[in-house]
Amino acid sequence: MHLEFRPAPSDTGIVFVRCDLDEQTRIKAVVANRIETPRRTTLNSQGASVEMVEHVMAALAGLQIDNCEVWVDEAEMPGCDGSSLPFVLALESAGVVEQALSRPRLVVRNVTRLGNEESWVEARPGTNGGLSVKFRLDYGSGNAIGRQTLQLLVTPESFRRELAPSRTFVLQEEAEWLVSRGLGKRTTYQNVLVFDKDGPLENELRFRDECVRHKALDLVGDLALADCDLVGHFIAHRSGHRLNAELVRALLNEEEIVESWRRSA
């Protein structure tokens, strides 16, 4: 599988290009193009799709890159080591340029909450003028993950340091279920943290709370489907890709989008 980041003109947004198809189908990374698939974010347009885009989207959003074409030669994005760090390193090695065009911005003015008592996600007005996230992870007892919480103001520096290296994780029984469904065929213990009751199998943690960091990374990637800067505080409790996307849809329907100036590439 080959993935290539290419510069894009101002006001392009993030666009995936399936260069393996006859007409090089372009799939814009917006929530309207999202379709429901288990445990990943998938985009579809004109009959073509790209799957597992959340780590790519998180890398772009975390580095505040607004305009980019992502050329790929198959539907599923490369898993790499299960984190966003390989994408971050590739983007940083290429360099980022500023473009003289305003960037749409959505400022959260009201509290919007979706989900139920067991799993929910919420947007509320922020106090720092940027995007901040708080994730509460609760896997209960009887496993090595347990309960973890992380809060972070997302900047290019904090994203690269605190979130980008964190990797995808599953419980051992979840991994077996995914394999039975024909998913994750290219995954190994080295690119996914597979937990039994004692900890990750054949691997070591990069952070003591790596699991909640990765869920916060996924949240950043899913929120990027708003296709604009989000200014507010986002709190998630055991949320997943579906709820994250539903929150983006709700905000786009309820809040006003204005123009602002910001670094883009």
C-alpha positions as CSV (number, residue, x, y, z in Angstrom):
1,M,0.0,0.0,0.0
2,H,1.3,3.5,-0.9
3,L,0.2,6.8,0.6
4,E,1.5,10.2,-0.5
5,F,0.8,13.6,0.9
6,R,0.6,16.3,-1.8
7,P,0.3,20.1,-1.5
8,A,-3.2,21.5,-2.3
9,P,-4.4,25.0,-3.2
10,S,-6.1,27.2,-0.6
11,D,-9.7,26.2,0.3
12,T,-9.2,22.6,-0.9
13,G,-9.5,21.0,2.5
14,I,-8.3,17.4,3.0
15,V,-9.1,15.2,0.0
16,F,-8.2,11.5,-0.5
17,V,-7.5,10.5,-4.1
18,R,-7.9,6.9,-5.0
19,C,-5.2,6.8,-7.7
20,D,-5.7,3.1,-8.3
21,L,-9.1,3.7,-9.8
22,D,-9.6,4.5,-13.5
23,E,-10.9,8.0,-12.8
24,Q,-8.7,8.7,-9.7
25,T,-11.8,9.3,-7.6
26,R,-11.6,12.2,-5.1
27,I,-13.1,11.8,-1.7
28,K,-13.3,14.9,0.4
29,A,-12.8,14.4,4.1
30,V,-16.1,15.7,5.5
31,V,-18.6,14.2,7.8
32,A,-21.2,14.1,5.0
33,N,-19.1,11.4,3.3
34,R,-18.7,9.2,6.3
35,I,-20.3,5.8,6.3
36,E,-20.7,3.5,9.3
37,T,-18.2,0.6,9.6
38,P,-17.0,-1.2,12.7
39,R,-14.2,0.3,14.8
40,R,-12.9,2.7,12.1
41,T,-13.7,5.9,10.2
42,T,-14.6,5.3,6.5
43,L,-15.4,7.8,3.8
44,N,-17.3,7.2,0.6
45,S,-17.9,9.2,-2.5
46,Q,-18.9,8.4,-6.1
47,G,-18.9,4.7,-5.2
48,A,-15.3,4.7,-3.9
49,S,-14.2,4.6,-0.3
50,V,-11.2,5.1,2.0
51,E,-11.1,3.2,5.3
52,M,-9.3,3.7,8.6
53,V,-8.6,7.4,7.9
54,E,-8.8,8.6,11.5
55,H,-5.0,8.4,12.2
56,V,-4.2,10.3,8.9
57,M,-6.8,12.9,9.7
58,A,-5.6,13.2,13.3
59,A,-2.0,13.9,12.0
60,L,-3.2,16.6,9.6
61,A,-5.5,18.2,12.2
62,G,-2.9,17.9,15.0
63,L,-0.3,19.7,12.9
64,Q,-3.0,22.3,11.7
65,I,-2.6,21.4,8.1
66,D,-5.8,22.5,6.3
67,N,-5.2,21.8,2.6
68,C,-3.7,18.5,1.4
69,E,-4.3,15.8,-1.1
70,V,-3.8,12.3,0.2
71,W,-3.0,10.0,-2.7
72,V,-3.6,6.3,-2.0
73,D,-3.6,3.1,-4.1
74,E,-6.1,1.1,-2.1
75,A,-9.0,1.6,0.2
76,E,-7.5,0.8,3.6
77,M,-4.9,3.3,5.0
78,P,-1.6,1.8,6.2
79,G,-1.7,0.8,9.8
80,C,2.1,1.5,10.3
81,D,2.8,1.1,14.0
82,G,-0.9,1.8,15.0
83,S,-0.3,5.5,15.7
84,S,-0.3,8.8,13.9
85,L,3.5,9.3,14.4
86,P,4.7,7.9,11.1
87,F,2.3,10.4,9.3
88,V,3.4,13.3,11.5
89,L,7.1,12.6,10.7
90,A,6.4,12.4,7.0
91,L,4.5,15.7,7.0
92,E,7.1,17.4,9.1
93,S,9.9,16.2,6.8
94,A,8.1,17.6,3.8
95,G,7.5,21.0,5.5
96,V,4.5,23.2,6.0
97,V,3.8,26.5,4.2
98,E,1.3,29.3,5.0
99,Q,-1.4,30.2,2.5
100,A,-3.0,33.6,2.4
101,L,-6.6,32.7,2.8
102,S,-8.9,32.7,5.8
103,R,-9.8,29.4,7.4
104,P,-13.5,28.7,8.4
105,R,-13.9,28.6,12.2
106,L,-16.7,27.2,14.3
107,V,-16.8,28.5,17.9
108,V,-18.8,26.4,20.3
109,R,-21.3,28.8,22.0
110,N,-23.6,26.3,23.6
111,V,-23.4,22.9,25.3
112,T,-24.2,20.0,22.9
113,R,-24.2,16.5,24.3
114,L,-25.0,13.2,22.5
115,G,-25.2,9.6,23.8
116,N,-26.4,8.0,27.0
117,E,-25.1,7.4,30.5
118,E,-22.7,4.6,29.3
119,S,-21.2,6.4,26.4
120,W,-21.4,10.1,25.5
121,V,-19.6,13.0,23.9
122,E,-20.0,16.7,24.6
123,A,-19.0,20.1,23.1
124,R,-19.0,23.1,25.3
125,P,-17.6,26.6,25.1
126,G,-13.8,26.7,25.7
127,T,-11.7,29.1,27.7
128,N,-8.4,29.0,25.7
129,G,-9.3,30.1,22.2
130,G,-8.4,26.8,20.7
131,L,-9.4,23.1,20.7
132,S,-9.1,21.2,23.9
133,V,-10.2,17.6,24.6
134,K,-10.9,15.5,27.6
135,F,-11.4,11.7,27.3
136,R,-12.5,9.3,30.0
137,L,-11.8,5.7,29.3
138,D,-13.4,3.0,31.4
139,Y,-12.8,-0.7,30.7
140,G,-13.8,-1.7,34.2
141,S,-11.9,-4.3,36.2
142,G,-10.5,-7.6,35.2
143,N,-8.1,-6.2,32.6
144,A,-4.9,-4.2,32.4
145,I,-6.6,-1.1,30.8
146,G,-9.0,-0.1,33.6
147,R,-10.0,3.5,33.9
148,Q,-7.9,6.4,32.4
149,T,-8.5,10.1,31.9
150,L,-6.6,12.6,29.8
151,Q,-7.1,16.3,29.1
152,L,-5.1,18.3,26.6
153,L,-5.1,21.6,24.8
154,V,-4.3,20.5,21.2
155,T,-1.5,22.4,19.5
156,P,1.0,21.0,16.9
157,E,3.5,20.7,19.7
158,S,1.3,19.0,22.2
159,F,-0.2,16.7,19.6
160,R,3.1,15.5,18.4
161,R,4.4,14.9,22.0
162,E,1.4,13.7,23.8
163,L,-1.0,12.0,21.3
164,A,0.8,11.1,18.0
165,P,2.9,8.2,19.4
166,S,-0.1,6.5,21.1
167,R,-1.2,3.3,19.3
168,T,-4.4,1.4,18.6
169,F,-5.4,-1.1,21.3
170,V,-8.0,-3.9,21.7
171,L,-8.7,-6.6,24.3
172,Q,-7.7,-10.0,23.3
173,E,-11.3,-11.2,22.9
174,E,-12.0,-8.1,20.7
175,A,-9.1,-9.0,18.5
176,E,-10.4,-12.5,18.0
177,W,-13.9,-11.1,17.1
178,L,-12.4,-8.7,14.5
179,V,-10.4,-11.5,12.9
180,S,-13.6,-13.6,12.8
181,R,-15.3,-10.8,10.9
182,G,-12.5,-10.6,8.3
183,L,-11.1,-7.3,9.7
184,G,-7.6,-6.5,10.7
185,K,-5.9,-9.1,8.5
186,R,-2.7,-7.1,8.3
187,T,-2.5,-6.4,12.1
188,T,0.1,-7.9,14.4
189,Y,1.0,-7.6,18.1
190,Q,3.6,-4.9,16.9
191,N,1.1,-2.5,15.2
192,V,-1.8,-3.0,17.6
193,L,-1.7,-3.2,21.4
194,V,-3.6,-6.5,22.2
195,F,-4.3,-6.6,25.9
196,D,-4.9,-9.7,28.1
197,K,-5.5,-9.3,31.9
198,D,-1.8,-8.6,32.5
199,G,-1.0,-6.1,29.8
200,P,-0.1,-5.9,26.1
201,L,1.0,-9.1,24.4
202,E,4.5,-9.1,22.9
203,N,4.7,-5.3,23.2
204,E,5.5,-2.5,25.7
205,L,3.6,0.7,26.4
206,R,4.9,4.0,25.3
207,F,2.9,5.8,27.9
208,R,1.4,4.4,31.1
209,D,-2.0,5.8,29.9
210,E,-1.4,5.1,26.2
211,C,-4.9,3.8,25.7
212,V,-6.8,7.0,26.6
213,R,-4.2,9.0,24.7
214,H,-5.1,7.0,21.6
215,K,-8.8,7.5,22.1
216,A,-8.1,11.3,22.3
217,L,-6.1,11.0,19.1
218,D,-9.1,9.3,17.4
219,L,-11.4,12.1,18.7
220,V,-9.1,14.7,17.1
221,G,-9.2,12.8,13.8
222,D,-13.0,12.5,13.8
223,L,-13.6,16.1,14.7
224,A,-11.5,17.1,11.7
225,L,-14.3,15.9,9.5
226,A,-16.0,19.3,10.4
227,D,-13.6,20.7,7.7
228,C,-13.1,23.9,9.8
229,D,-11.3,25.0,12.9
230,L,-13.2,24.0,16.0
231,V,-12.9,26.3,19.0
232,G,-14.2,24.8,22.2
233,H,-13.8,22.1,24.8
234,F,-14.7,18.5,23.9
235,I,-15.4,15.9,26.5
236,A,-15.9,12.2,25.7
237,H,-16.8,9.3,28.0
238,R,-16.3,5.9,26.4
239,S,-17.2,7.5,23.0
240,G,-16.3,6.0,19.6
241,H,-16.2,7.0,16.0
242,R,-19.9,7.0,15.4
243,L,-20.7,9.3,18.3
244,N,-17.8,11.6,17.5
245,A,-19.2,12.0,13.9
246,E,-22.7,12.6,15.2
247,L,-21.4,15.4,17.3
248,V,-19.7,17.0,14.3
249,R,-23.0,16.8,12.4
250,A,-24.9,18.4,15.2
251,L,-22.4,21.3,15.6
252,L,-22.5,22.0,11.9
253,N,-26.3,22.2,12.1
254,E,-26.4,24.3,15.3
255,E,-23.4,26.6,15.4
256,E,-22.3,29.5,13.1
257,I,-19.2,29.1,11.0
258,V,-17.1,32.3,10.6
259,E,-13.9,33.1,8.7
260,S,-10.6,33.5,10.6
261,W,-6.9,33.6,9.7
262,R,-4.7,30.7,10.6
263,R,-1.7,28.7,9.5
264,S,-2.5,26.3,6.8
265,A,-0.7,24.1,4.3
